[in-house]
Amino acid sequence: MLSVFSVVLFGACSFAAVAADSTNTQTSNATEAVRAQVEKQRDQLSGVDKVAVKTTQTSSAVLDAPVDTGDAPALVQKP
C-alpha cells in the first residue's frame, strides 16, 4: 500500500511540474505583449512618438576604405 501511495504522489508532483512549465511560456508571451502595449501607450501620452529621430549619415573614410593586403606576408601551406 505504501508503494502505491508513493507512486501516486510522485506522479502528482511530476504532473504539477509539467503543468507549471506549460503555463509559464504562455505567461511570458503575454507579459511581453502587455509590456509592448504599455510602452506604446506611454510614448503616445508623453509625446515621444511625435519626436523625429535624427539619423546621422556619418561615414568615415578610414572605415569605408578597402583593406590593402598588398604588403601582407605570404601564407605558407603546410603539407
Buried (B, 14 or more C-beta within 10 A) or exposed (E): EEEEEEEEEEEEEEEEEEEEEEEEEEEEEEEEEEEEEEEEEEEEEEEEEEEEEEEEEEEEEEEEEEEEEEEEEEEEEEE
